[in-house]
């Protein structure tokens, strides 16, 4: 069962159809789950969904699941895949790259839906600056959306994932464990828990998604479930469970 919320109802999608229940207000994390019924008219609900919206929404599911909408410097860089970019000020940019090659997909509708989701999240946390759609383009059958989050908390909250960027000391204050094995980016050497904790003011990124992460500095250490791409980029292994750590120099 998948549950979504809006200001009036809790909507629960089950294989047999959509159920509507009165409930408290909350963020709608997407109209996506109600569109898999295979019908233009949803049972026990007060509106119909056209096939065009069904197809559009399936594309949005891909956009959200592939790290959803998530610097070392230049946010205008073109990416060939979905990526998370963190700049030196802690601003998180989510670059989403997904196929968008069917004639019944509408770029303007896609933009409106993304804007609505972002605006709803900002209102839910009473912070209008938490996130925004920076750009959306469709070229040669590929949609690229760039969403900017004011900090790691906004990214983590909107996408409902475990994500952190800050000092090791700050991570410890938040309860992230330090009894992990960290290997050097230069060789196969590892550091102990106490050596890790002694790096208290070094920057740490904690990720929980198998997505490309571009960082505002060179990588010093990672947990074993992190694959290095280059000196300042890495990706969590797709078969990982839990979180991965990336320590910057």
Number of C-alpha atoms within 10 A of each C-alpha: 8 12 15 18 21 18 12 13 16 19 22 17 20 15 9 8 17 21 17 16 11 12 13 11 13 16 17 18 19 18 17 20 20 22 22 18 17 11 14 16 14 18 15 10 12 8 10 11 13 13 14 13 18 21 16 21 23 14 19 22 15 15 23 17 11 19 21 23 28 28 20 18 14 9 17 8 8 10 12 12 13 23 25 25 24 27 18 12 11 18 18 27 28 24 30 25 24 19 15 20 14 10 8 12 17 15 14 11 13 19 15 10 16 22 16 14 17 21 18 19 23 19 13 13 13 10 13 14 14 22 23 19 18 13 12 17 13 16 10 8 11 14 19 23 25 23 24 26 26 17 20 21 18 22 27 16 14 22 18 11 14 17 19 21 21 16 18 22 18 16 19 13 10 10 9 15 10 17 11 15 15 24 20 15 20 10 8 8 10 16 13 14 14 10 12 19 15 12 15 15 12 16 21 25 22 20 22 20 23 21 20 21 25 24 24 18 19 16 22 19 25 26 18 15 18 21 18 19 12 11 15 19 21 20 22 26 17 13 8 14 11 9 18 25 23 28 26 20 13
